């Protein structure tokens, strides 16, 4: 693997961390380690979202930059008498990307490796072979011979299960392959925006937030926004890369390497026109590459932040990523760095007058 620089080391630690919804302690600790040097104050909300406060102008508007800490994964629900584990998906999964994949079960006694299994095709009738295996018929094999042995190893109902996947810099070193880009890349962007603001005058107070439980209903963004009460909110997340075989531009416009995606519309929110116009104008002024997308399905933390409290103008800025909600995804490092640059420059322009103008756009 290519030698890891400071940024790649951070990205590896963030994506290697294990944290399904409701179990975000490990990625929260990694984010906390990297963002604390750039924050004036660290807080959490009641669900465990991490809130790093960077003060510019004390009484300036409050700007929330939110990435979510959780990743899609699974939870153990039962151990059968032969030691096989039944599980529940936590977050959205498609059955065809799950079977025969390696997973890590996080138990009270440490981590255990398993594989998602099902009946072999050799014993299935011809009609059944043509159909995808239902998730409810899958199980996890950890090599235990009985329920008692699995329990002795520390396995218990409620244990977190995450994909097993190694962070990899690909032959094209701009392309990064890892699990949990959704949404540790958003957490990394929040960290680097605060880092970029060191020594800079910004006419506001910036909140770099790692939210919890996004994948099960944008829940942590709601509680974090209720605590912060932002004047402006930007959710940073992954978007769909439509640059692989079989995907038409009508289905997904995004292309890796073409810049951060400015989301016009998704199932959780119509993006705020005034904020969107400002972001686009800054990108054009500074020649920062960017692209647009609209997603009829799915949503981001902006779906919660824009209706929290009395409401806040909100926008989602995303990184085009291949194969999200699977074991491993690919994104382009330039898109990540351009997103950091764009958001940093937008923050510098968000003084009280500008925010008031945006709010009543």
C-alpha positions as CSV (number, residue, x, y, z in Angstrom):
1,X,0.0,0.0,0.0
2,X,1.1,3.5,-0.7
3,X,2.8,5.4,2.2
4,X,0.2,7.3,4.2
5,X,0.5,11.0,4.7
6,X,-1.1,12.9,7.5
7,X,-4.5,13.2,5.8
8,X,-4.6,9.5,4.6
9,X,-3.7,8.4,8.2
10,X,-6.7,10.3,9.5
11,X,-9.0,8.9,6.8
12,X,-7.8,5.4,7.6
13,X,-8.4,5.8,11.3
14,X,-11.8,7.2,10.7
15,X,-12.9,4.5,8.3
16,X,-11.3,1.7,10.2
17,X,-13.3,2.7,13.3
18,X,-16.4,0.6,14.0
19,X,-19.7,2.4,14.7
20,X,-23.2,1.4,13.6
21,X,-26.1,3.6,14.7
22,X,-26.3,3.7,18.4
23,X,-22.7,2.4,18.8
24,X,-20.7,5.4,17.6
25,X,-18.2,5.6,20.5
26,X,-15.1,4.4,18.5
27,X,-15.5,6.8,15.5
28,X,-16.4,9.6,17.9
29,X,-13.1,9.1,19.8
30,X,-11.2,9.2,16.5
31,X,-13.0,12.4,15.4
32,X,-12.5,13.9,18.8
33,X,-8.7,13.2,18.7
34,X,-8.4,15.0,15.4
35,X,-10.7,17.9,15.8
36,X,-9.9,18.9,19.5
37,X,-6.7,20.8,18.6
38,X,-8.7,23.2,16.4
39,X,-11.7,23.7,18.8
40,X,-12.2,26.2,21.6
41,X,-14.7,23.9,23.3
42,X,-15.9,20.3,23.0
43,X,-19.5,19.2,23.8
44,X,-21.9,16.3,23.2
45,X,-25.6,16.1,23.0
46,X,-27.7,13.6,24.9
47,X,-27.5,10.9,22.1
48,X,-23.7,11.2,21.8
49,X,-23.2,13.5,18.8
50,X,-19.8,15.3,19.1
51,X,-19.8,19.1,18.9
52,X,-16.6,21.0,18.4
53,X,-16.9,24.8,18.8
54,X,-14.6,27.2,17.0
55,X,-15.2,30.8,17.9
56,X,-14.6,33.6,15.4
57,X,-16.7,36.6,16.2
58,X,-18.3,35.9,19.6
59,X,-21.8,37.1,18.8
60,X,-21.7,36.2,15.1
61,X,-24.1,33.7,13.5
62,X,-23.8,30.0,14.4
63,X,-22.6,27.9,11.5
64,X,-23.0,24.1,11.8
65,X,-20.9,21.8,9.6
66,X,-22.2,18.2,10.2
67,X,-21.0,14.8,9.1
68,X,-22.4,11.6,10.6
69,X,-20.3,9.2,12.7
70,X,-22.4,6.1,12.1
71,X,-22.1,3.5,9.3
72,X,-24.5,0.9,8.0
73,X,-24.0,-2.5,9.6
74,X,-25.8,-5.2,11.5
75,X,-26.8,-6.2,15.0
76,X,-26.9,-9.7,16.5
77,X,-30.5,-10.7,17.5
78,X,-30.2,-14.5,18.2
79,X,-27.7,-17.3,18.6
80,X,-29.1,-20.6,17.5
81,X,-28.3,-23.9,19.2
82,X,-25.6,-24.7,16.6
83,X,-23.8,-21.4,17.2
84,X,-24.9,-19.6,14.1
85,X,-25.9,-15.9,14.6
86,X,-29.1,-14.3,13.3
87,X,-28.9,-10.6,12.7
88,X,-30.8,-7.4,12.0
89,X,-29.6,-4.9,9.4
90,X,-29.0,-1.4,10.9
91,X,-29.3,1.1,8.1
92,X,-30.1,0.3,4.4
93,X,-28.7,-2.8,2.8
94,X,-29.4,-4.6,-0.5
95,X,-29.3,-8.3,-0.1
96,X,-27.2,-9.0,-3.2
97,X,-24.2,-7.2,-1.7
98,X,-24.2,-9.0,1.6
99,X,-23.8,-12.7,1.0
100,X,-20.4,-14.4,1.6
101,X,-18.9,-11.2,2.9
102,X,-16.6,-11.1,5.9
103,X,-17.8,-9.2,9.0
104,X,-16.5,-8.3,12.5
105,X,-18.6,-8.9,15.6
106,X,-17.7,-6.5,18.4
107,X,-18.3,-8.4,21.7
108,X,-17.7,-7.7,25.4
109,X,-14.6,-9.9,25.1
110,X,-13.2,-8.5,21.9
111,X,-13.7,-8.8,18.2
112,X,-14.7,-12.0,16.4
113,X,-14.5,-12.6,12.6
114,X,-17.4,-14.1,10.8
115,X,-18.9,-14.6,7.4
116,X,-22.4,-14.1,6.1
117,X,-23.8,-17.4,5.0
118,X,-26.9,-19.1,3.5
119,X,-27.8,-22.4,1.9
120,X,-25.5,-23.4,-0.9
121,X,-27.0,-23.3,-4.4
122,X,-26.4,-27.0,-5.0
123,X,-29.3,-28.0,-2.8
124,X,-31.7,-25.3,-4.0
125,X,-34.4,-26.0,-6.6
126,X,-33.7,-24.2,-10.0
127,X,-36.3,-21.5,-9.4
128,X,-34.8,-20.6,-6.0
129,X,-31.3,-20.3,-7.6
130,X,-32.5,-17.4,-9.8
131,X,-33.8,-15.4,-6.8
132,X,-31.7,-13.2,-4.5
133,X,-31.4,-14.7,-1.0
134,X,-33.7,-12.8,1.5
135,X,-31.8,-11.1,4.3
136,X,-34.0,-12.9,6.8
137,X,-32.6,-16.2,5.6
138,X,-29.0,-15.2,6.1
139,X,-26.9,-15.9,9.1
140,X,-23.3,-15.3,10.4
141,X,-21.0,-18.2,10.8
142,X,-18.2,-17.5,13.4
143,X,-17.0,-21.1,13.6
144,X,-18.8,-21.8,16.9
145,X,-20.1,-25.4,17.5
146,X,-22.9,-24.4,19.8
147,X,-24.8,-21.6,21.4
148,X,-22.8,-22.1,24.6
149,X,-19.5,-21.8,22.8
150,X,-20.6,-18.6,21.0
151,X,-21.6,-17.2,24.4
152,X,-18.3,-18.2,26.0
153,X,-16.5,-16.2,23.2
154,X,-18.5,-13.2,24.4
155,X,-21.2,-13.0,21.7
156,X,-24.6,-11.7,22.9
157,X,-27.7,-10.3,21.4
158,X,-27.3,-6.6,20.6
159,X,-23.7,-6.9,19.6
160,X,-22.6,-4.6,16.8
161,X,-21.5,-6.2,13.5
162,X,-19.5,-4.2,10.8
163,X,-18.1,-5.0,7.4
164,X,-14.5,-6.2,7.5
165,X,-12.6,-4.1,4.9
166,X,-9.1,-2.7,4.6
167,X,-8.4,1.0,3.8
168,X,-6.6,1.0,0.4
169,X,-5.0,3.7,-1.7
170,X,-5.6,2.4,-5.3
171,X,-3.1,2.4,-8.1
172,X,-4.5,5.7,-9.1
173,X,-3.4,7.3,-5.8
174,X,-6.2,9.9,-6.0
175,X,-8.8,7.0,-5.6
176,X,-9.3,5.8,-2.0
177,X,-11.1,2.5,-1.2
178,X,-12.5,1.9,2.2
179,X,-15.6,0.9,4.3
180,X,-17.7,3.5,6.0
181,X,-17.0,6.5,3.6
182,X,-20.7,7.0,4.4
183,X,-20.0,9.1,6.3
184,X,-16.5,9.3,7.8
185,X,-15.6,11.5,4.9
186,X,-18.1,14.1,6.2
187,X,-16.5,13.9,9.6
188,X,-13.1,14.4,8.0
189,X,-14.4,17.5,6.1
190,X,-15.7,19.0,9.4
191,X,-12.3,18.4,11.0
192,X,-10.4,20.0,8.1
193,X,-12.7,23.0,7.9
194,X,-11.9,23.8,11.5
195,X,-8.2,23.2,10.8
196,X,-8.4,25.6,7.8
197,X,-9.9,28.3,10.0
198,X,-7.0,28.4,12.4
199,X,-5.5,31.9,12.3
200,X,-8.3,33.1,10.0
201,X,-10.8,35.8,10.8
202,X,-14.3,34.3,10.4
203,X,-17.3,36.5,11.5
204,X,-19.2,33.7,13.2
205,X,-19.0,30.7,15.5
206,X,-18.4,27.4,13.7
207,X,-19.7,24.1,15.1
208,X,-17.9,21.0,13.6
209,X,-20.3,18.2,14.4
210,X,-20.2,14.4,14.2
211,X,-23.8,13.3,14.4
212,X,-25.1,9.9,15.5
213,X,-27.8,7.6,14.1
214,X,-28.1,9.3,10.6
215,X,-28.6,6.0,8.9
216,X,-31.8,5.2,10.8
217,X,-33.6,8.5,10.4
218,X,-31.3,11.5,10.7
219,X,-31.8,11.4,14.5
220,X,-28.5,12.8,15.9
221,X,-28.6,15.8,13.6
222,X,-32.0,16.7,15.2
223,X,-30.7,16.6,18.8
224,X,-27.4,18.2,17.9
225,X,-29.2,21.1,16.0
226,X,-31.6,21.5,18.9
227,X,-28.5,22.0,21.2
228,X,-26.5,24.2,18.8
229,X,-29.5,26.2,17.4
230,X,-27.6,27.0,14.2
231,X,-28.3,30.0,12.0
232,X,-26.9,28.1,9.0
233,X,-26.3,24.4,8.5
234,X,-24.3,22.4,6.0
235,X,-24.5,18.7,6.0
236,X,-21.4,16.9,4.4
237,X,-22.0,13.4,3.3
238,X,-21.4,11.0,0.4
239,X,-23.4,11.2,-2.8
240,X,-24.1,8.8,-5.7
241,X,-21.3,8.4,-8.3
242,X,-23.1,7.7,-11.6
243,X,-19.9,7.0,-13.5
244,X,-20.0,3.2,-13.4
245,X,-21.4,0.8,-16.1
246,X,-25.2,0.5,-16.2
247,X,-25.9,3.9,-14.6
248,X,-27.5,6.6,-16.8
249,X,-27.1,10.3,-16.2
250,X,-30.9,10.4,-15.7
251,X,-30.4,8.1,-12.6
252,X,-27.3,9.8,-11.2
253,X,-25.3,12.7,-12.6
254,X,-22.3,12.6,-10.2
255,X,-18.8,11.8,-11.4
256,X,-15.8,11.2,-9.2
257,X,-13.2,13.9,-9.6
258,X,-15.6,16.6,-10.9
259,X,-15.8,18.3,-7.5
260,X,-18.2,18.3,-4.5
261,X,-21.9,17.8,-5.3
262,X,-24.3,20.5,-4.4
263,X,-27.6,18.8,-3.7
264,X,-30.7,20.6,-5.0
265,X,-33.3,18.2,-3.7
266,X,-33.6,14.9,-1.9
267,X,-36.3,13.0,0.0
268,X,-35.5,14.8,3.2
269,X,-35.2,18.4,2.1
270,X,-35.6,21.0,-0.6
271,X,-32.2,22.8,-0.4
272,X,-32.3,26.4,0.7
273,X,-32.1,28.6,-2.3
274,X,-30.3,31.5,-0.7
275,X,-27.6,29.3,0.8
276,X,-27.3,27.3,-2.3
277,X,-26.8,30.5,-4.4
278,X,-24.1,31.7,-2.1
279,X,-22.2,28.4,-2.2
280,X,-22.4,28.3,-6.0
281,X,-21.2,31.9,-6.3
282,X,-18.2,31.2,-4.1
283,X,-17.3,28.1,-6.1
284,X,-17.5,30.1,-9.3
285,X,-15.5,33.0,-7.9
286,X,-12.7,30.8,-6.8
287,X,-12.8,28.3,-9.7
288,X,-13.5,25.4,-7.3
289,X,-14.9,22.5,-9.4
290,X,-18.4,21.5,-8.4
291,X,-21.4,19.6,-9.7
292,X,-25.1,19.3,-9.0
293,X,-27.4,16.4,-8.2
294,X,-31.0,15.7,-7.1
295,X,-31.9,12.5,-5.3
296,X,-35.5,11.4,-5.1
297,X,-34.6,8.8,-2.5
298,X,-32.5,9.1,0.6
299,X,-31.5,12.1,2.6
300,X,-28.8,13.7,4.7
301,X,-28.5,15.3,8.1
302,X,-29.7,18.6,6.5
303,X,-33.1,17.0,6.4
304,X,-33.2,17.2,10.2
305,X,-31.2,20.4,10.8
306,X,-33.4,22.6,8.5
307,X,-36.5,21.8,10.7
308,X,-34.9,21.7,14.1
309,X,-35.9,24.5,16.5
310,X,-37.2,27.4,14.6
311,X,-35.5,26.1,11.4
312,X,-32.2,27.0,9.7
313,X,-31.3,27.5,6.1
314,X,-29.5,24.2,5.2
315,X,-27.7,22.6,2.3
316,X,-26.1,19.2,1.7
317,X,-22.7,19.1,0.0
318,X,-21.6,15.6,-0.9
319,X,-18.7,13.6,-2.3
320,X,-19.5,11.4,-5.3
321,X,-18.8,7.8,-4.0
322,X,-19.1,4.5,-5.7
323,X,-20.8,1.5,-4.1
324,X,-22.2,3.2,-0.9
325,X,-24.0,0.9,1.5
326,X,-21.8,-2.0,0.7
327,X,-18.6,-3.4,2.3
328,X,-16.4,-1.0,0.4
329,X,-16.6,2.3,-1.5
330,X,-14.4,4.4,-3.7
331,X,-14.1,8.2,-3.7
332,X,-11.7,10.8,-5.2
333,X,-9.3,12.7,-2.9
334,X,-9.6,15.9,-5.0
335,X,-13.3,16.0,-4.4
336,X,-12.7,15.8,-0.6
337,X,-10.1,18.5,-0.7
338,X,-12.2,20.8,-2.9
339,X,-15.2,20.3,-0.5
340,X,-13.0,21.4,2.4
341,X,-11.8,24.5,0.4
342,X,-15.3,25.4,-0.7
343,X,-16.9,25.1,2.7
344,X,-14.0,27.0,4.4
345,X,-14.4,29.9,2.0
346,X,-18.2,30.0,2.4
347,X,-17.8,30.1,6.2
348,X,-15.5,33.1,5.9
349,X,-18.3,35.0,4.1
350,X,-21.1,34.2,6.5
351,X,-21.3,37.3,8.6
352,X,-24.6,38.5,10.2
353,X,-25.7,40.6,7.3
354,X,-25.1,37.8,4.8
355,X,-26.9,35.3,7.0
356,X,-29.9,37.6,7.5
357,X,-30.1,38.1,3.7
358,X,-29.9,34.4,3.1
359,X,-32.6,33.6,5.7
360,X,-35.2,35.7,4.0
361,X,-34.2,34.9,0.5
